[in-house]
Amino acid sequence: MTQSEQTAADPASAILNIVTDLGRQLAQSAKTLTETRDDEVEIGTAAKDEVWRSDKVIKRLADWMFAQQQAKDPSGKLASQGNS
């Protein structure tokens, strides 16, 4: 019996399975968050090359490249697939 056939035959059981899976995913996420130490998290580590500066305003290559990617793919589908 496929999942869609099972859902049609017993929707309450299908909902229970979905909620159970969601609970399991939430528990795993909470465990991961509690086990992650501050020194394991890196923020702003992408390479950046300065391309323009005026007073305190600095335009970096990473900003420009992101803007170019967004212009080519405004939906963001390429970025979500890891093709940056």
Phi and psi restraints in degrees (range 20) as a CNS / XPLOR table:
assign (resid 1 and name C) (resid 2 and name N)
       (resid 2 and name CA) (resid 2 and name C) 1.0 -77.2 20.0 2
assign (resid 2 and name N) (resid 2 and name CA)
       (resid 2 and name C) (resid 3 and name N) 1.0 168.2 20.0 2
assign (resid 2 and name C) (resid 3 and name N)
       (resid 3 and name CA) (resid 3 and name C) 1.0 -64.2 20.0 2
assign (resid 3 and name N) (resid 3 and name CA)
       (resid 3 and name C) (resid 4 and name N) 1.0 -38.7 20.0 2
assign (resid 3 and name C) (resid 4 and name N)
       (resid 4 and name CA) (resid 4 and name C) 1.0 -67.9 20.0 2
assign (resid 4 and name N) (resid 4 and name CA)
       (resid 4 and name C) (resid 5 and name N) 1.0 -34.5 20.0 2
assign (resid 4 and name C) (resid 5 and name N)
       (resid 5 and name CA) (resid 5 and name C) 1.0 -67.7 20.0 2
assign (resid 5 and name N) (resid 5 and name CA)
       (resid 5 and name C) (resid 6 and name N) 1.0 -38.9 20.0 2
assign (resid 5 and name C) (resid 6 and name N)
       (resid 6 and name CA) (resid 6 and name C) 1.0 -65.4 20.0 2
assign (resid 6 and name N) (resid 6 and name CA)
       (resid 6 and name C) (resid 7 and name N) 1.0 -41.3 20.0 2
assign (resid 6 and name C) (resid 7 and name N)
       (resid 7 and name CA) (resid 7 and name C) 1.0 -62.7 20.0 2
assign (resid 7 and name N) (resid 7 and name CA)
       (resid 7 and name C) (resid 8 and name N) 1.0 -41.4 20.0 2
assign (resid 7 and name C) (resid 8 and name N)
       (resid 8 and name CA) (resid 8 and name C) 1.0 -68.1 20.0 2
assign (resid 8 and name N) (resid 8 and name CA)
       (resid 8 and name C) (resid 9 and name N) 1.0 -36.6 20.0 2
assign (resid 8 and name C) (resid 9 and name N)
       (resid 9 and name CA) (resid 9 and name C) 1.0 -75.0 20.0 2
assign (resid 9 and name N) (resid 9 and name CA)
       (resid 9 and name C) (resid 10 and name N) 1.0 -38.5 20.0 2
assign (resid 9 and name C) (resid 10 and name N)
       (resid 10 and name CA) (resid 10 and name C) 1.0 -146.0 20.0 2
assign (resid 10 and name N) (resid 10 and name CA)
       (resid 10 and name C) (resid 11 and name N) 1.0 81.7 20.0 2
assign (resid 10 and name C) (resid 11 and name N)
       (resid 11 and name CA) (resid 11 and name C) 1.0 -63.1 20.0 2
assign (resid 11 and name N) (resid 11 and name CA)
       (resid 11 and name C) (resid 12 and name N) 1.0 -31.9 20.0 2
assign (resid 11 and name C) (resid 12 and name N)
       (resid 12 and name CA) (resid 12 and name C) 1.0 -64.7 20.0 2
assign (resid 12 and name N) (resid 12 and name CA)
       (resid 12 and name C) (resid 13 and name N) 1.0 -41.0 20.0 2
assign (resid 12 and name C) (resid 13 and name N)
       (resid 13 and name CA) (resid 13 and name C) 1.0 -66.3 20.0 2
assign (resid 13 and name N) (resid 13 and name CA)
       (resid 13 and name C) (resid 14 and name N) 1.0 -39.1 20.0 2
assign (resid 13 and name C) (resid 14 and name N)
       (resid 14 and name CA) (resid 14 and name C) 1.0 -64.4 20.0 2
assign (resid 14 and name N) (resid 14 and name CA)
       (resid 14 and name C) (resid 15 and name N) 1.0 -42.5 20.0 2
assign (resid 14 and name C) (resid 15 and name N)
       (resid 15 and name CA) (resid 15 and name C) 1.0 -64.1 20.0 2
assign (resid 15 and name N) (resid 15 and name CA)
       (resid 15 and name C) (resid 16 and name N) 1.0 -41.5 20.0 2
assign (resid 15 and name C) (resid 16 and name N)
       (resid 16 and name CA) (resid 16 and name C) 1.0 -60.7 20.0 2
assign (resid 16 and name N) (resid 16 and name CA)
       (resid 16 and name C) (resid 17 and name N) 1.0 -41.7 20.0 2
assign (resid 16 and name C) (resid 17 and name N)
       (resid 17 and name CA) (resid 17 and name C) 1.0 -62.6 20.0 2
assign (resid 17 and name N) (resid 17 and name CA)
       (resid 17 and name C) (resid 18 and name N) 1.0 -41.7 20.0 2
assign (resid 17 and name C) (resid 18 and name N)
       (resid 18 and name CA) (resid 18 and name C) 1.0 -64.1 20.0 2
assign (resid 18 and name N) (resid 18 and name CA)
       (resid 18 and name C) (resid 19 and name N) 1.0 -46.0 20.0 2
assign (resid 18 and name C) (resid 19 and name N)
       (resid 19 and name CA) (resid 19 and name C) 1.0 -65.3 20.0 2
assign (resid 19 and name N) (resid 19 and name CA)
       (resid 19 and name C) (resid 20 and name N) 1.0 -38.6 20.0 2
assign (resid 19 and name C) (resid 20 and name N)
       (resid 20 and name CA) (resid 20 and name C) 1.0 -63.3 20.0 2
assign (resid 20 and name N) (resid 20 and name CA)
       (resid 20 and name C) (resid 21 and name N) 1.0 -44.8 20.0 2
assign (resid 20 and name C) (resid 21 and name N)
       (resid 21 and name CA) (resid 21 and name C) 1.0 -62.3 20.0 2
assign (resid 21 and name N) (resid 21 and name CA)
       (resid 21 and name C) (resid 22 and name N) 1.0 -42.2 20.0 2
assign (resid 21 and name C) (resid 22 and name N)
       (resid 22 and name CA) (resid 22 and name C) 1.0 -61.7 20.0 2
assign (resid 22 and name N) (resid 22 and name CA)
       (resid 22 and name C) (resid 23 and name N) 1.0 -43.6 20.0 2
assign (resid 22 and name C) (resid 23 and name N)
       (resid 23 and name CA) (resid 23 and name C) 1.0 -61.0 20.0 2
assign (resid 23 and name N) (resid 23 and name CA)
       (resid 23 and name C) (resid 24 and name N) 1.0 -40.9 20.0 2
assign (resid 23 and name C) (resid 24 and name N)
       (resid 24 and name CA) (resid 24 and name C) 1.0 -65.0 20.0 2
assign (resid 24 and name N) (resid 24 and name CA)
       (resid 24 and name C) (resid 25 and name N) 1.0 -42.5 20.0 2
assign (resid 24 and name C) (resid 25 and name N)
       (resid 25 and name CA) (resid 25 and name C) 1.0 -65.3 20.0 2
assign (resid 25 and name N) (resid 25 and name CA)
       (resid 25 and name C) (resid 26 and name N) 1.0 -41.3 20.0 2
assign (resid 25 and name C) (resid 26 and name N)
       (resid 26 and name CA) (resid 26 and name C) 1.0 -64.0 20.0 2
assign (resid 26 and name N) (resid 26 and name CA)
       (resid 26 and name C) (resid 27 and name N) 1.0 -41.5 20.0 2
assign (resid 26 and name C) (resid 27 and name N)
       (resid 27 and name CA) (resid 27 and name C) 1.0 -63.4 20.0 2
assign (resid 27 and name N) (resid 27 and name CA)
       (resid 27 and name C) (resid 28 and name N) 1.0 -42.3 20.0 2
assign (resid 27 and name C) (resid 28 and name N)
       (resid 28 and name CA) (resid 28 and name C) 1.0 -65.2 20.0 2
assign (resid 28 and name N) (resid 28 and name CA)
       (resid 28 and name C) (resid 29 and name N) 1.0 -40.1 20.0 2
assign (resid 28 and name C) (resid 29 and name N)
       (resid 29 and name CA) (resid 29 and name C) 1.0 -64.6 20.0 2
assign (resid 29 and name N) (resid 29 and name CA)
       (resid 29 and name C) (resid 30 and name N) 1.0 -42.9 20.0 2
assign (resid 29 and name C) (resid 30 and name N)
       (resid 30 and name CA) (resid 30 and name C) 1.0 -62.6 20.0 2
assign (resid 30 and name N) (resid 30 and name CA)
       (resid 30 and name C) (resid 31 and name N) 1.0 -41.2 20.0 2
assign (resid 30 and name C) (resid 31 and name N)
       (resid 31 and name CA) (resid 31 and name C) 1.0 -63.0 20.0 2
assign (resid 31 and name N) (resid 31 and name CA)
       (resid 31 and name C) (resid 32 and name N) 1.0 -44.2 20.0 2
assign (resid 31 and name C) (resid 32 and name N)
       (resid 32 and name CA) (resid 32 and name C) 1.0 -61.5 20.0 2
assign (resid 32 and name N) (resid 32 and name CA)
       (resid 32 and name C) (resid 33 and name N) 1.0 -43.8 20.0 2
assign (resid 32 and name C) (resid 33 and name N)
       (resid 33 and name CA) (resid 33 and name C) 1.0 -64.4 20.0 2
assign (resid 33 and name N) (resid 33 and name CA)
       (resid 33 and name C) (resid 34 and name N) 1.0 -39.6 20.0 2
assign (resid 33 and name C) (resid 34 and name N)
       (resid 34 and name CA) (resid 34 and name C) 1.0 -73.1 20.0 2
assign (resid 34 and name N) (resid 34 and name CA)
       (resid 34 and name C) (resid 35 and name N) 1.0 -26.3 20.0 2
assign (resid 34 and name C) (resid 35 and name N)
       (resid 35 and name CA) (resid 35 and name C) 1.0 -86.9 20.0 2
assign (resid 35 and name N) (resid 35 and name CA)
       (resid 35 and name C) (resid 36 and name N) 1.0 -12.7 20.0 2
assign (resid 35 and name C) (resid 36 and name N)
       (resid 36 and name CA) (resid 36 and name C) 1.0 -79.9 20.0 2
assign (resid 36 and name N) (resid 36 and name CA)
       (resid 36 and name C) (resid 37 and name N) 1.0 123.7 20.0 2
assign (resid 36 and name C) (resid 37 and name N)
       (resid 37 and name CA) (resid 37 and name C) 1.0 -91.1 20.0 2
assign (resid 37 and name N) (resid 37 and name CA)
       (resid 37 and name C) (resid 38 and name N) 1.0 155.1 20.0 2
assign (resid 37 and name C) (resid 38 and name N)
       (resid 38 and name CA) (resid 38 and name C) 1.0 -58.0 20.0 2
assign (resid 38 and name N) (resid 38 and name CA)
       (resid 38 and name C) (resid 39 and name N) 1.0 -37.0 20.0 2
assign (resid 38 and name C) (resid 39 and name N)
       (resid 39 and name CA) (resid 39 and name C) 1.0 -73.0 20.0 2
assign (resid 39 and name N) (resid 39 and name CA)
       (resid 39 and name C) (resid 40 and name N) 1.0 -9.2 20.0 2
assign (resid 39 and name C) (resid 40 and name N)
       (resid 40 and name CA) (resid 40 and name C) 1.0 -88.1 20.0 2
assign (resid 40 and name N) (resid 40 and name CA)
       (resid 40 and name C) (resid 41 and name N) 1.0 -12.8 20.0 2
assign (resid 40 and name C) (resid 41 and name N)
       (resid 41 and name CA) (resid 41 and name C) 1.0 -97.1 20.0 2
assign (resid 41 and name N) (resid 41 and name CA)
       (resid 41 and name C) (resid 42 and name N) 1.0 125.2 20.0 2
assign (resid 41 and name C) (resid 42 and name N)
       (resid 42 and name CA) (resid 42 and name C) 1.0 -112.7 20.0 2
assign (resid 42 and name N) (resid 42 and name CA)
       (resid 42 and name C) (resid 43 and name N) 1.0 127.2 20.0 2
assign (resid 42 and name C) (resid 43 and name N)
       (resid 43 and name CA) (resid 43 and name C) 1.0 -116.2 20.0 2
assign (resid 43 and name N) (resid 43 and name CA)
       (resid 43 and name C) (resid 44 and name N) 1.0 132.5 20.0 2
assign (resid 43 and name C) (resid 44 and name N)
       (resid 44 and name CA) (resid 44 and name C) 1.0 65.5 20.0 2
assign (resid 44 and name N) (resid 44 and name CA)
       (resid 44 and name C) (resid 45 and name N) 1.0 41.4 20.0 2
assign (resid 44 and name C) (resid 45 and name N)
       (resid 45 and name CA) (resid 45 and name C) 1.0 -95.5 20.0 2
assign (resid 45 and name N) (resid 45 and name CA)
       (resid 45 and name C) (resid 46 and name N) 1.0 0.7 20.0 2
assign (resid 45 and name C) (resid 46 and name N)
       (resid 46 and name CA) (resid 46 and name C) 1.0 -66.6 20.0 2
assign (resid 46 and name N) (resid 46 and name CA)
       (resid 46 and name C) (resid 47 and name N) 1.0 142.4 20.0 2
assign (resid 46 and name C) (resid 47 and name N)
       (resid 47 and name CA) (resid 47 and name C) 1.0 -64.9 20.0 2
assign (resid 47 and name N) (resid 47 and name CA)
       (resid 47 and name C) (resid 48 and name N) 1.0 136.5 20.0 2
assign (resid 47 and name C) (resid 48 and name N)
       (resid 48 and name CA) (resid 48 and name C) 1.0 -133.4 20.0 2
assign (resid 48 and name N) (resid 48 and name CA)
       (resid 48 and name C) (resid 49 and name N) 1.0 129.6 20.0 2
assign (resid 48 and name C) (resid 49 and name N)
       (resid 49 and name CA) (resid 49 and name C) 1.0 -113.4 20.0 2
assign (resid 49 and name N) (resid 49 and name CA)
       (resid 49 and name C) (resid 50 and name N) 1.0 127.3 20.0 2
assign (resid 49 and name C) (resid 50 and name N)
       (resid 50 and name CA) (resid 50 and name C) 1.0 -69.2 20.0 2
assign (resid 50 and name N) (resid 50 and name CA)
       (resid 50 and name C) (resid 51 and name N) 1.0 131.1 20.0 2
assign (resid 50 and name C) (resid 51 and name N)
       (resid 51 and name CA) (resid 51 and name C) 1.0 -117.9 20.0 2
assign (resid 51 and name N) (resid 51 and name CA)
       (resid 51 and name C) (resid 52 and name N) 1.0 -15.0 20.0 2
assign (resid 51 and name C) (resid 52 and name N)
       (resid 52 and name CA) (resid 52 and name C) 1.0 -161.6 20.0 2
assign (resid 52 and name N) (resid 52 and name CA)
       (resid 52 and name C) (resid 53 and name N) 1.0 141.7 20.0 2
assign (resid 52 and name C) (resid 53 and name N)
       (resid 53 and name CA) (resid 53 and name C) 1.0 -143.2 20.0 2
assign (resid 53 and name N) (resid 53 and name CA)
       (resid 53 and name C) (resid 54 and name N) 1.0 136.0 20.0 2
assign (resid 53 and name C) (resid 54 and name N)
       (resid 54 and name CA) (resid 54 and name C) 1.0 -143.6 20.0 2
assign (resid 54 and name N) (resid 54 and name CA)
       (resid 54 and name C) (resid 55 and name N) 1.0 111.0 20.0 2
assign (resid 54 and name C) (resid 55 and name N)
       (resid 55 and name CA) (resid 55 and name C) 1.0 56.2 20.0 2
assign (resid 55 and name N) (resid 55 and name CA)
       (resid 55 and name C) (resid 56 and name N) 1.0 -118.2 20.0 2
assign (resid 55 and name C) (resid 56 and name N)
       (resid 56 and name CA) (resid 56 and name C) 1.0 -96.3 20.0 2
assign (resid 56 and name N) (resid 56 and name CA)
       (resid 56 and name C) (resid 57 and name N) 1.0 2.5 20.0 2
assign (resid 56 and name C) (resid 57 and name N)
       (resid 57 and name CA) (resid 57 and name C) 1.0 -92.9 20.0 2
assign (resid 57 and name N) (resid 57 and name CA)
       (resid 57 and name C) (resid 58 and name N) 1.0 122.2 20.0 2
assign (resid 57 and name C) (resid 58 and name N)
       (resid 58 and name CA) (resid 58 and name C) 1.0 -123.5 20.0 2
assign (resid 58 and name N) (resid 58 and name CA)
       (resid 58 and name C) (resid 59 and name N) 1.0 124.5 20.0 2
assign (resid 58 and name C) (resid 59 and name N)
       (resid 59 and name CA) (resid 59 and name C) 1.0 -100.0 20.0 2
assign (resid 59 and name N) (resid 59 and name CA)
       (resid 59 and name C) (resid 60 and name N) 1.0 122.9 20.0 2
assign (resid 59 and name C) (resid 60 and name N)
       (resid 60 and name CA) (resid 60 and name C) 1.0 -105.1 20.0 2
assign (resid 60 and name N) (resid 60 and name CA)
       (resid 60 and name C) (resid 61 and name N) 1.0 155.0 20.0 2
assign (resid 60 and name C) (resid 61 and name N)
       (resid 61 and name CA) (resid 61 and name C) 1.0 -60.1 20.0 2
assign (resid 61 and name N) (resid 61 and name CA)
       (resid 61 and name C) (resid 62 and name N) 1.0 -36.7 20.0 2
assign (resid 61 and name C) (resid 62 and name N)
       (resid 62 and name CA) (resid 62 and name C) 1.0 -62.3 20.0 2
assign (resid 62 and name N) (resid 62 and name CA)
       (resid 62 and name C) (resid 63 and name N) 1.0 -38.9 20.0 2
assign (resid 62 and name C) (resid 63 and name N)
       (resid 63 and name CA) (resid 63 and name C) 1.0 -63.7 20.0 2
assign (resid 63 and name N) (resid 63 and name CA)
       (resid 63 and name C) (resid 64 and name N) 1.0 -43.7 20.0 2
assign (resid 63 and name C) (resid 64 and name N)
       (resid 64 and name CA) (resid 64 and name C) 1.0 -65.3 20.0 2
assign (resid 64 and name N) (resid 64 and name CA)
       (resid 64 and name C) (resid 65 and name N) 1.0 -42.9 20.0 2
assign (resid 64 and name C) (resid 65 and name N)
       (resid 65 and name CA) (resid 65 and name C) 1.0 -64.4 20.0 2
assign (resid 65 and name N) (resid 65 and name CA)
       (resid 65 and name C) (resid 66 and name N) 1.0 -38.4 20.0 2
assign (resid 65 and name C) (resid 66 and name N)
       (resid 66 and name CA) (resid 66 and name C) 1.0 -63.1 20.0 2
assign (resid 66 and name N) (resid 66 and name CA)
       (resid 66 and name C) (resid 67 and name N) 1.0 -43.3 20.0 2
assign (resid 66 and name C) (resid 67 and name N)
       (resid 67 and name CA) (resid 67 and name C) 1.0 -62.5 20.0 2
assign (resid 67 and name N) (resid 67 and name CA)
       (resid 67 and name C) (resid 68 and name N) 1.0 -39.5 20.0 2
assign (resid 67 and name C) (resid 68 and name N)
       (resid 68 and name CA) (resid 68 and name C) 1.0 -65.4 20.0 2
assign (resid 68 and name N) (resid 68 and name CA)
       (resid 68 and name C) (resid 69 and name N) 1.0 -40.7 20.0 2
assign (resid 68 and name C) (resid 69 and name N)
       (resid 69 and name CA) (resid 69 and name C) 1.0 -64.3 20.0 2
assign (resid 69 and name N) (resid 69 and name CA)
       (resid 69 and name C) (resid 70 and name N) 1.0 -42.5 20.0 2
assign (resid 69 and name C) (resid 70 and name N)
       (resid 70 and name CA) (resid 70 and name C) 1.0 -64.3 20.0 2
assign (resid 70 and name N) (resid 70 and name CA)
       (resid 70 and name C) (resid 71 and name N) 1.0 -35.0 20.0 2
assign (resid 70 and name C) (resid 71 and name N)
       (resid 71 and name CA) (resid 71 and name C) 1.0 -66.8 20.0 2
assign (resid 71 and name N) (resid 71 and name CA)
       (resid 71 and name C) (resid 72 and name N) 1.0 -36.7 20.0 2
assign (resid 71 and name C) (resid 72 and name N)
       (resid 72 and name CA) (resid 72 and name C) 1.0 -76.8 20.0 2
assign (resid 72 and name N) (resid 72 and name CA)
       (resid 72 and name C) (resid 73 and name N) 1.0 -34.5 20.0 2
assign (resid 72 and name C) (resid 73 and name N)
       (resid 73 and name CA) (resid 73 and name C) 1.0 -138.0 20.0 2
assign (resid 73 and name N) (resid 73 and name CA)
       (resid 73 and name C) (resid 74 and name N) 1.0 76.1 20.0 2
assign (resid 73 and name C) (resid 74 and name N)
       (resid 74 and name CA) (resid 74 and name C) 1.0 -63.7 20.0 2
assign (resid 74 and name N) (resid 74 and name CA)
       (resid 74 and name C) (resid 75 and name N) 1.0 -19.0 20.0 2
assign (resid 74 and name C) (resid 75 and name N)
       (resid 75 and name CA) (resid 75 and name C) 1.0 -74.0 20.0 2
assign (resid 75 and name N) (resid 75 and name CA)
       (resid 75 and name C) (resid 76 and name N) 1.0 -20.2 20.0 2
assign (resid 75 and name C) (resid 76 and name N)
       (resid 76 and name CA) (resid 76 and name C) 1.0 79.0 20.0 2
assign (resid 76 and name N) (resid 76 and name CA)
       (resid 76 and name C) (resid 77 and name N) 1.0 10.8 20.0 2
assign (resid 76 and name C) (resid 77 and name N)
       (resid 77 and name CA) (resid 77 and name C) 1.0 -65.1 20.0 2
assign (resid 77 and name N) (resid 77 and name CA)
       (resid 77 and name C) (resid 78 and name N) 1.0 -37.5 20.0 2
assign (resid 77 and name C) (resid 78 and name N)
       (resid 78 and name CA) (resid 78 and name C) 1.0 -65.9 20.0 2
assign (resid 78 and name N) (resid 78 and name CA)
       (resid 78 and name C) (resid 79 and name N) 1.0 -41.3 20.0 2
assign (resid 78 and name C) (resid 79 and name N)
       (resid 79 and name CA) (resid 79 and name C) 1.0 -65.1 20.0 2
assign (resid 79 and name N) (resid 79 and name CA)
       (resid 79 and name C) (resid 80 and name N) 1.0 -37.4 20.0 2
assign (resid 79 and name C) (resid 80 and name N)
       (resid 80 and name CA) (resid 80 and name C) 1.0 -71.4 20.0 2
assign (resid 80 and name N) (resid 80 and name CA)
       (resid 80 and name C) (resid 81 and name N) 1.0 -17.8 20.0 2
assign (resid 80 and name C) (resid 81 and name N)
       (resid 81 and name CA) (resid 81 and name C) 1.0 -92.3 20.0 2
assign (resid 81 and name N) (resid 81 and name CA)
       (resid 81 and name C) (resid 82 and name N) 1.0 1.5 20.0 2
assign (resid 81 and name C) (resid 82 and name N)
       (resid 82 and name CA) (resid 82 and name C) 1.0 85.3 20.0 2
assign (resid 82 and name N) (resid 82 and name CA)
       (resid 82 and name C) (resid 83 and name N) 1.0 13.4 20.0 2
assign (resid 82 and name C) (resid 83 and name N)
       (resid 83 and name CA) (resid 83 and name C) 1.0 -97.2 20.0 2
assign (resid 83 and name N) (resid 83 and name CA)
       (resid 83 and name C) (resid 84 and name N) 1.0 67.8 20.0 2
